[in-house]
Amino acid sequence: MNEFVIYVVKSAVYLIAFYLVYLLLLREDTTHTRNRIYILLSFGASILLPLIEIQTRKQNDLQSFGMVLSDVLVTADRSEQKIAGLQISDHFLHTIYIIGVIVCIIKLIIDFSSVVWMILSKGNGSRIIKFNGFGTAGFSALGFIFINTQLTSEEAGNVIKHESNHLKQNHYIDIILMEFIAAFQWFNPVMHLMNRELRAIHEYQADQGCLDAGIPVVNYQKLIFNQIFRSKAFELTNSFTNPSLIRKRMLMMTKKRSSELSSFKVLSVIPVTALLLFSISAKPNQEIILNNNANIVTTIQDIPEDPNEVPYTIAEEMPVFPGGDAAILRYIDEHIDYPENARRNNIQGRVIVRFCVTKTGSISRVSVLKNIDPELDAEAVRVVKTLPPFTPGRQKGVPVSVWYLLPITFSPE
């Protein structure tokens, strides 16, 4: 699977976990600022945490020989059509994802352009812009307040107070950031749920600001109810009236304030994050371990470029195969054959091939660490020798040679 797609999936998993913590422990609290910060940090963490890799090492005293790749399974009845089908499937999913991202970004640009056009065409240098026909009492975006001309002066005044609170809190910045991230997580329903929760928090904060300024609760709720059927607004805006949020806003206005101790509930995200880090971000320091009964063949079949050079087992920057480690396995799978004589005689087993990626990126020092049969061993060595050049590994910025191991399992079925 494409490494970027893997990154996106990991990001989605993190976001799902953070949303569950919010849903179960934080959502009902009245500490809106804390909840807003939590959701914004959740977006940021879901972007950064998948980039972290935690190196783990198995504790044992058996000898290690190099960085091991995933096992390649070679079967007698495998077909080129199956391989091609897997490639097409992977390419298809990647294409669908990219199309979704492009569509979301185009929509974001259109929404942004619509608001900018209103500002340029109707702004006249004022921070308050009047409009008619958009079906909403008012909204705020990009530092401006938009007011429906159909409102009475009293209603308009209260809506302006509400939208001014949005601007003071810079809520529109949250929304632009959130919509941009959502473009890359368009397939993840939790992204849209988090989007909705953040918008709800914005409304709670703006409502509270109005109530703190002295607007009676009853009058303020009446104003919202009067506008309940006027809910259409730009995606990039904070809308004064949103029917799906009306009930929640009413309840939140009259709800007892959460205690300061409730903020400590946010600490529950720490063990959740730690669990995810070790579950999906831990990368074993993949050194292959052979037991004492393994049949090890140490004869080097290639003369090294520099006989005195000792390749690294693990380098600070590991060599990179074009397309990543998954592409190595795909290449091996496409180019290896099950020898006819071995297949006919039902010879099977696991060959472990060791090779060195030199500081120039070429393949050398190919050898068999664990053999099965001369034909199978030779085929494994042959295909490894045909690997295209890598981008060399580096240690402290200097190109170095690095050992790799590739297990290849031959099975007639």
Salt bridges, closest charged atoms under 4 A:
GLU28 OE1 - LYS255 NZ 3.35
ASP29 OD2 - ARG34 NH2 2.98
ASP29 OD2 - LYS265 NZ 3.09
GLU53 OE1 - LYS283 NZ 3.93
ASP71 OD2 - ARG350 NE 3.15
ASP111 OD2 - LYS107 NZ 3.18
ASP174 OD2 - ARG36 NE 2.56
ASP174 OD2 - HIS202 NE2 3.01
GLU179 OE2 - ARG199 NH2 2.80
GLU197 OE2 - ARG27 NH2 3.05
GLU203 OE1 - HIS162 NE2 2.96
GLU203 OE2 - HIS166 NE2 3.26
GLU203 OE1 - ARG249 NH1 3.71
ASP207 OD1 - HIS162 ND1 3.26
ASP207 OD2 - ARG249 NE 2.77
GLU287 OE1 - ARG57 NH1 2.95
ASP302 OD1 - LYS385 NZ 3.67
ASP333 OD1 - ARG78 NH1 3.68
GLU340 OE1 - ARG343 NH2 2.21
GLU340 OE2 - ARG344 NH1 3.66
GLU379 OE2 - ARG382 NH2 2.64
